[in-house]
Amino acid sequence: MVKEIRERIQGFALRLSSITTQIFDKVQCHLA
């Protein structure tokens, strides 16, 4: 049970970080 929750949190964190990176790249392109 705990393992399942931990894996779900890790997957969510990975997705969130990749989305954040994409947004950051777009913002940098606009500012450049």
mmCIF entry with sequence, helices, sheets and N, C-alpha, C, O atoms, coordinates in Angstrom:
data_MODEL
# 
_entry.id   MODEL 
# 
_entity.id                         1 
_entity.type                       polymer 
_entity.pdbx_number_of_molecules   1 
# 
_entity_poly.entity_id                      1 
_entity_poly.type                           'polypeptide(L)' 
_entity_poly.nstd_linkage                   no 
_entity_poly.nstd_monomer                   no 
_entity_poly.pdbx_seq_one_letter_code       MVKEIRERIQGFALRLSSITTQIFDKVQCHLA 
_entity_poly.pdbx_seq_one_letter_code_can   MVKEIRERIQGFALRLSSITTQIFDKVQCHLA 
_entity_poly.pdbx_strand_id                 A 
# 
loop_
_entity_poly_seq.entity_id 
_entity_poly_seq.num 
_entity_poly_seq.mon_id 
_entity_poly_seq.hetero 
1 1  MET n 
1 2  VAL n 
1 3  LYS n 
1 4  GLU n 
1 5  ILE n 
1 6  ARG n 
1 7  GLU n 
1 8  ARG n 
1 9  ILE n 
1 10 GLN n 
1 11 GLY n 
1 12 PHE n 
1 13 ALA n 
1 14 LEU n 
1 15 ARG n 
1 16 LEU n 
1 17 SER n 
1 18 SER n 
1 19 ILE n 
1 20 THR n 
1 21 THR n 
1 22 GLN n 
1 23 ILE n 
1 24 PHE n 
1 25 ASP n 
1 26 LYS n 
1 27 VAL n 
1 28 GLN n 
1 29 CYS n 
1 30 HIS n 
1 31 LEU n 
1 32 ALA n 
# 
_struct_asym.id          A 
_struct_asym.entity_id   1 
# 
_struct_conf.conf_type_id            HELX_P 
_struct_conf.id                      HELX_P1 
_struct_conf.pdbx_PDB_helix_id       AA1 
_struct_conf.beg_label_comp_id       VAL 
_struct_conf.beg_label_asym_id       A 
_struct_conf.beg_label_seq_id        2 
_struct_conf.pdbx_beg_PDB_ins_code   ? 
_struct_conf.end_label_comp_id       LEU 
_struct_conf.end_label_asym_id       A 
_struct_conf.end_label_seq_id        31 
_struct_conf.pdbx_end_PDB_ins_code   ? 
_struct_conf.beg_auth_comp_id        VAL 
_struct_conf.beg_auth_asym_id        A 
_struct_conf.beg_auth_seq_id         2 
_struct_conf.end_auth_comp_id        LEU 
_struct_conf.end_auth_asym_id        A 
_struct_conf.end_auth_seq_id         31 
_struct_conf.pdbx_PDB_helix_class    1 
_struct_conf.details                 ? 
_struct_conf.pdbx_PDB_helix_length   30 
# 
_struct_conf_type.id          HELX_P 
_struct_conf_type.criteria    ? 
_struct_conf_type.reference   ? 
# 
loop_
_atom_site.group_PDB 
_atom_site.id 
_atom_site.type_symbol 
_atom_site.label_atom_id 
_atom_site.label_alt_id 
_atom_site.label_comp_id 
_atom_site.label_asym_id 
_atom_site.label_entity_id 
_atom_site.label_seq_id 
_atom_site.pdbx_PDB_ins_code 
_atom_site.Cartn_x 
_atom_site.Cartn_y 
_atom_site.Cartn_z 
_atom_site.occupancy 
_atom_site.B_iso_or_equiv 
_atom_site.pdbx_formal_charge 
_atom_site.auth_seq_id 
_atom_site.auth_comp_id 
_atom_site.auth_asym_id 
_atom_site.auth_atom_id 
_atom_site.pdbx_PDB_model_num 
ATOM 1   N N  . MET A 1 1  ? 0.839  -1.209 0.000   1.00 0.00 ? 1  MET A N  1 
ATOM 2   C CA . MET A 1 1  ? 0.000  0.000  0.000   1.00 0.00 ? 1  MET A CA 1 
ATOM 3   C C  . MET A 1 1  ? 0.873  1.258  0.000   1.00 0.00 ? 1  MET A C  1 
ATOM 4   O O  . MET A 1 1  ? 0.710  2.149  -0.834  1.00 0.00 ? 1  MET A O  1 
ATOM 5   N N  . VAL A 1 2  ? 1.808  1.307  0.963   1.00 0.00 ? 2  VAL A N  1 
ATOM 6   C CA . VAL A 1 2  ? 2.688  2.484  1.039   1.00 0.00 ? 2  VAL A CA 1 
ATOM 7   C C  . VAL A 1 2  ? 3.527  2.591  -0.238  1.00 0.00 ? 2  VAL A C  1 
ATOM 8   O O  . VAL A 1 2  ? 3.760  3.685  -0.752  1.00 0.00 ? 2  VAL A O  1 
ATOM 9   N N  . LYS A 1 3  ? 3.974  1.438  -0.739  1.00 0.00 ? 3  LYS A N  1 
ATOM 10  C CA . LYS A 1 3  ? 4.790  1.418  -1.957  1.00 0.00 ? 3  LYS A CA 1 
ATOM 11  C C  . LYS A 1 3  ? 3.998  1.996  -3.129  1.00 0.00 ? 3  LYS A C  1 
ATOM 12  O O  . LYS A 1 3  ? 4.528  2.768  -3.928  1.00 0.00 ? 3  LYS A O  1 
ATOM 13  N N  . GLU A 1 4  ? 2.726  1.612  -3.221  1.00 0.00 ? 4  GLU A N  1 
ATOM 14  C CA . GLU A 1 4  ? 1.865  2.097  -4.303  1.00 0.00 ? 4  GLU A CA 1 
ATOM 15  C C  . GLU A 1 4  ? 1.740  3.608  -4.264  1.00 0.00 ? 4  GLU A C  1 
ATOM 16  O O  . GLU A 1 4  ? 1.859  4.276  -5.291  1.00 0.00 ? 4  GLU A O  1 
ATOM 17  N N  . ILE A 1 5  ? 1.499  4.145  -3.075  1.00 0.00 ? 5  ILE A N  1 
ATOM 18  C CA . ILE A 1 5  ? 1.338  5.599  -2.910  1.00 0.00 ? 5  ILE A CA 1 
ATOM 19  C C  . ILE A 1 5  ? 2.636  6.306  -3.293  1.00 0.00 ? 5  ILE A C  1 
ATOM 20  O O  . ILE A 1 5  ? 2.624  7.338  -3.964  1.00 0.00 ? 5  ILE A O  1 
ATOM 21  N N  . ARG A 1 6  ? 3.755  5.729  -2.854  1.00 0.00 ? 6  ARG A N  1 
ATOM 22  C CA . ARG A 1 6  ? 5.057  6.348  -3.145  1.00 0.00 ? 6  ARG A CA 1 
ATOM 23  C C  . ARG A 1 6  ? 5.307  6.384  -4.655  1.00 0.00 ? 6  ARG A C  1 
ATOM 24  O O  . ARG A 1 6  ? 5.784  7.387  -5.185  1.00 0.00 ? 6  ARG A O  1 
ATOM 25  N N  . GLU A 1 7  ? 4.985  5.293  -5.338  1.00 0.00 ? 7  GLU A N  1 
ATOM 26  C CA . GLU A 1 7  ? 5.178  5.243  -6.794  1.00 0.00 ? 7  GLU A CA 1 
ATOM 27  C C  . GLU A 1 7  ? 4.294  6.257  -7.493  1.00 0.00 ? 7  GLU A C  1 
ATOM 28  O O  . GLU A 1 7  ? 4.708  6.899  -8.459  1.00 0.00 ? 7  GLU A O  1 
ATOM 29  N N  . ARG A 1 8  ? 3.059  6.398  -6.994  1.00 0.00 ? 8  ARG A N  1 
ATOM 30  C CA . ARG A 1 8  ? 2.130  7.349  -7.595  1.00 0.00 ? 8  ARG A CA 1 
ATOM 31  C C  . ARG A 1 8  ? 2.653  8.772  -7.419  1.00 0.00 ? 8  ARG A C  1 
ATOM 32  O O  . ARG A 1 8  ? 2.583  9.584  -8.342  1.00 0.00 ? 8  ARG A O  1 
ATOM 33  N N  . ILE A 1 9  ? 3.174  9.069  -6.238  1.00 0.00 ? 9  ILE A N  1 
ATOM 34  C CA . ILE A 1 9  ? 3.715  10.411 -5.959  1.00 0.00 ? 9  ILE A CA 1 
ATOM 35  C C  . ILE A 1 9  ? 4.930  10.667 -6.856  1.00 0.00 ? 9  ILE A C  1 
ATOM 36  O O  . ILE A 1 9  ? 5.089  11.763 -7.395  1.00 0.00 ? 9  ILE A O  1 
ATOM 37  N N  . GLN A 1 10 ? 5.783  9.652  -7.012  1.00 0.00 ? 10 GLN A N  1 
ATOM 38  C CA . GLN A 1 10 ? 6.970  9.811  -7.865  1.00 0.00 ? 10 GLN A CA 1 
ATOM 39  C C  . GLN A 1 10 ? 6.571  10.099 -9.308  1.00 0.00 ? 10 GLN A C  1 
ATOM 40  O O  . GLN A 1 10 ? 7.142  10.977 -9.955  1.00 0.00 ? 10 GLN A O  1 
ATOM 41  N N  . GLY A 1 11 ? 5.587  9.354  -9.805  1.00 0.00 ? 11 GLY A N  1 
ATOM 42  C CA . GLY A 1 11 ? 5.122  9.548  -11.178 1.00 0.00 ? 11 GLY A CA 1 
ATOM 43  C C  . GLY A 1 11 ? 4.545  10.946 -11.361 1.00 0.00 ? 11 GLY A C  1 
ATOM 44  O O  . GLY A 1 11 ? 4.780  11.604 -12.374 1.00 0.00 ? 11 GLY A O  1 
ATOM 45  N N  . PHE A 1 12 ? 3.778  11.389 -10.349 1.00 0.00 ? 12 PHE A N  1 
ATOM 46  C CA . PHE A 1 12 ? 3.180  12.722 -10.424 1.00 0.00 ? 12 PHE A CA 1 
ATOM 47  C C  . PHE A 1 12 ? 4.266  13.794 -10.402 1.00 0.00 ? 12 PHE A C  1 
ATOM 48  O O  . PHE A 1 12 ? 4.188  14.778 -11.137 1.00 0.00 ? 12 PHE A O  1 
ATOM 49  N N  . ALA A 1 13 ? 5.280  13.602 -9.558  1.00 0.00 ? 13 ALA A N  1 
ATOM 50  C CA . ALA A 1 13 ? 6.377  14.564 -9.454  1.00 0.00 ? 13 ALA A CA 1 
ATOM 51  C C  . ALA A 1 13 ? 7.152  14.642 -10.774 1.00 0.00 ? 13 ALA A C  1 
ATOM 52  O O  . ALA A 1 13 ? 7.542  15.726 -11.208 1.00 0.00 ? 13 ALA A O  1 
ATOM 53  N N  . LEU A 1 14 ? 7.370  13.494 -11.401 1.00 0.00 ? 14 LEU A N  1 
ATOM 54  C CA . LEU A 1 14 ? 8.093  13.467 -12.680 1.00 0.00 ? 14 LEU A CA 1 
ATOM 55  C C  . LEU A 1 14 ? 7.318  14.226 -13.753 1.00 0.00 ? 14 LEU A C  1 
ATOM 56  O O  . LEU A 1 14 ? 7.884  15.015 -14.510 1.00 0.00 ? 14 LEU A O  1 
ATOM 57  N N  . ARG A 1 15 ? 6.008  13.968 -13.802 1.00 0.00 ? 15 ARG A N  1 
ATOM 58  C CA . ARG A 1 15 ? 5.174  14.637 -14.802 1.00 0.00 ? 15 ARG A CA 1 
ATOM 59  C C  . ARG A 1 15 ? 5.163  16.139 -14.549 1.00 0.00 ? 15 ARG A C  1 
ATOM 60  O O  . ARG A 1 15 ? 5.263  16.937 -15.480 1.00 0.00 ? 15 ARG A O  1 
ATOM 61  N N  . LEU A 1 16 ? 5.041  16.510 -13.290 1.00 0.00 ? 16 LEU A N  1 
ATOM 62  C CA . LEU A 1 16 ? 4.984  17.927 -12.922 1.00 0.00 ? 16 LEU A CA 1 
ATOM 63  C C  . LEU A 1 16 ? 6.290  18.623 -13.295 1.00 0.00 ? 16 LEU A C  1 
ATOM 64  O O  . LEU A 1 16 ? 6.274  19.737 -13.820 1.00 0.00 ? 16 LEU A O  1 
ATOM 65  N N  . SER A 1 17 ? 7.424  17.967 -13.022 1.00 0.00 ? 17 SER A N  1 
ATOM 66  C CA . SER A 1 17 ? 8.719  18.584 -13.328 1.00 0.00 ? 17 SER A CA 1 
ATOM 67  C C  . SER A 1 17 ? 8.908  18.754 -14.835 1.00 0.00 ? 17 SER A C  1 
ATOM 68  O O  . SER A 1 17 ? 9.460  19.759 -15.282 1.00 0.00 ? 17 SER A O  1 
ATOM 69  N N  . SER A 1 18 ? 8.450  17.770 -15.621 1.00 0.00 ? 18 SER A N  1 
ATOM 70  C CA . SER A 1 18 ? 8.601  17.874 -17.082 1.00 0.00 ? 18 SER A CA 1 
ATOM 71  C C  . SER A 1 18 ? 7.721  18.988 -17.634 1.00 0.00 ? 18 SER A C  1 
ATOM 72  O O  . SER A 1 18 ? 8.125  19.718 -18.540 1.00 0.00 ? 18 SER A O  1 
ATOM 73  N N  . ILE A 1 19 ? 6.503  19.117 -17.079 1.00 0.00 ? 19 ILE A N  1 
ATOM 74  C CA . ILE A 1 19 ? 5.598  20.188 -17.517 1.00 0.00 ? 19 ILE A CA 1 
ATOM 75  C C  . ILE A 1 19 ? 6.203  21.542 -17.150 1.00 0.00 ? 19 ILE A C  1 
ATOM 76  O O  . ILE A 1 19 ? 6.167  22.483 -17.943 1.00 0.00 ? 19 ILE A O  1 
ATOM 77  N N  . THR A 1 20 ? 6.758  21.629 -15.941 1.00 0.00 ? 20 THR A N  1 
ATOM 78  C CA . THR A 1 20 ? 7.364  22.881 -15.484 1.00 0.00 ? 20 THR A CA 1 
ATOM 79  C C  . THR A 1 20 ? 8.535  23.252 -16.391 1.00 0.00 ? 20 THR A C  1 
ATOM 80  O O  . THR A 1 20 ? 8.717  24.423 -16.725 1.00 0.00 ? 20 THR A O  1 
ATOM 81  N N  . THR A 1 21 ? 9.324  22.262 -16.786 1.00 0.00 ? 21 THR A N  1 
ATOM 82  C CA . THR A 1 21 ? 10.469 22.514 -17.670 1.00 0.00 ? 21 THR A CA 1 
ATOM 83  C C  . THR A 1 21 ? 9.994  23.049 -19.013 1.00 0.00 ? 21 THR A C  1 
ATOM 84  O O  . THR A 1 21 ? 10.580 23.988 -19.552 1.00 0.00 ? 21 THR A O  1 
ATOM 85  N N  . GLN A 1 22 ? 8.922  22.449 -19.562 1.00 0.00 ? 22 GLN A N  1 
ATOM 86  C CA . GLN A 1 22 ? 8.395  22.901 -20.850 1.00 0.00 ? 22 GLN A CA 1 
ATOM 87  C C  . GLN A 1 22 ? 7.911  24.343 -20.760 1.00 0.00 ? 22 GLN A C  1 
ATOM 88  O O  . GLN A 1 22 ? 8.179  25.148 -21.652 1.00 0.00 ? 22 GLN A O  1 
ATOM 89  N N  . ILE A 1 23 ? 7.199  24.668 -19.688 1.00 0.00 ? 23 ILE A N  1 
ATOM 90  C CA . ILE A 1 23 ? 6.687  26.036 -19.509 1.00 0.00 ? 23 ILE A CA 1 
ATOM 91  C C  . ILE A 1 23 ? 7.864  27.002 -19.388 1.00 0.00 ? 23 ILE A C  1 
ATOM 92  O O  . ILE A 1 23 ? 7.851  28.081 -19.979 1.00 0.00 ? 23 ILE A O  1 
ATOM 93  N N  . PHE A 1 24 ? 8.892  26.604 -18.609 1.00 0.00 ? 24 PHE A N  1 
ATOM 94  C CA . PHE A 1 24 ? 10.052 27.461 -18.402 1.00 0.00 ? 24 PHE A CA 1 
ATOM 95  C C  . PHE A 1 24 ? 10.758 27.740 -19.725 1.00 0.00 ? 24 PHE A C  1 
ATOM 96  O O  . PHE A 1 24 ? 11.178 28.867 -19.990 1.00 0.00 ? 24 PHE A O  1 
ATOM 97  N N  . ASP A 1 25 ? 10.884 26.696 -20.557 1.00 0.00 ? 25 ASP A N  1 
ATOM 98  C CA . ASP A 1 25 ? 11.519 26.867 -21.874 1.00 0.00 ? 25 ASP A CA 1 
ATOM 99  C C  . ASP A 1 25 ? 10.730 27.852 -22.725 1.00 0.00 ? 25 ASP A C  1 
ATOM 100 O O  . ASP A 1 25 ? 11.318 28.709 -23.384 1.00 0.00 ? 25 ASP A O  1 
ATOM 101 N N  . LYS A 1 26 ? 9.398  27.740 -22.718 1.00 0.00 ? 26 LYS A N  1 
ATOM 102 C CA . LYS A 1 26 ? 8.564  28.646 -23.512 1.00 0.00 ? 26 LYS A CA 1 
ATOM 103 C C  . LYS A 1 26 ? 8.713  30.078 -23.027 1.00 0.00 ? 26 LYS A C  1 
ATOM 104 O O  . LYS A 1 26 ? 8.797  31.004 -23.835 1.00 0.00 ? 26 LYS A O  1 
ATOM 105 N N  . VAL A 1 27 ? 8.745  30.265 -21.719 1.00 0.00 ? 27 VAL A N  1 
ATOM 106 C CA . VAL A 1 27 ? 8.881  31.610 -21.143 1.00 0.00 ? 27 VAL A CA 1 
ATOM 107 C C  . VAL A 1 27 ? 10.231 32.196 -21.552 1.00 0.00 ? 27 VAL A C  1 
ATOM 108 O O  . VAL A 1 27 ? 10.314 33.368 -21.919 1.00 0.00 ? 27 VAL A O  1 
ATOM 109 N N  . GLN A 1 28 ? 11.288 31.385 -21.489 1.00 0.00 ? 28 GLN A N  1 
ATOM 110 C CA . GLN A 1 28 ? 12.618 31.870 -21.863 1.00 0.00 ? 28 GLN A CA 1 
ATOM 111 C C  . GLN A 1 28 ? 12.638 32.302 -23.322 1.00 0.00 ? 28 GLN A C  1 
ATOM 112 O O  . GLN A 1 28 ? 13.239 33.320 -23.666 1.00 0.00 ? 28 GLN A O  1 
ATOM 113 N N  . CYS A 1 29 ? 11.980 31.528 -24.178 1.00 0.00 ? 29 CYS A N  1 
ATOM 114 C CA . CYS A 1 29 ? 11.930 31.867 -25.614 1.00 0.00 ? 29 CYS A CA 1 
ATOM 115 C C  . CYS A 1 29 ? 11.223 33.208 -25.806 1.00 0.00 ? 29 CYS A C  1 
ATOM 116 O O  . CYS A 1 29 ? 11.638 34.018 -26.635 1.00 0.00 ? 29 CYS A O  1 
ATOM 117 N N  . HIS A 1 30 ? 10.160 33.441 -25.044 1.00 0.00 ? 30 HIS A N  1 
ATOM 118 C CA . HIS A 1 30 ? 9.420  34.705 -25.168 1.00 0.00 ? 30 HIS A CA 1 
ATOM 119 C C  . HIS A 1 30 ? 10.270 35.881 -24.675 1.00 0.00 ? 30 HIS A C  1 
ATOM 120 O O  . HIS A 1 30 ? 10.238 36.962 -25.263 1.00 0.00 ? 30 HIS A O  1 
ATOM 121 N N  . LEU A 1 31 ? 11.032 35.665 -23.590 1.00 0.00 ? 31 LEU A N  1 
ATOM 122 C CA . LEU A 1 31 ? 11.825 36.753 -23.011 1.00 0.00 ? 31 LEU A CA 1 
ATOM 123 C C  . LEU A 1 31 ? 13.073 37.041 -23.840 1.00 0.00 ? 31 LEU A C  1 
ATOM 124 O O  . LEU A 1 31 ? 13.558 38.172 -23.872 1.00 0.00 ? 31 LEU A O  1 
ATOM 125 N N  . ALA A 1 32 ? 13.592 36.009 -24.511 1.00 0.00 ? 32 ALA A N  1 
ATOM 126 C CA . ALA A 1 32 ? 14.839 36.189 -25.270 1.00 0.00 ? 32 ALA A CA 1 
ATOM 127 C C  . ALA A 1 32 ? 14.675 37.180 -26.422 1.00 0.00 ? 32 ALA A C  1 
ATOM 128 O O  . ALA A 1 32 ? 15.630 37.440 -27.154 1.00 0.00 ? 32 ALA A O  1 
# 
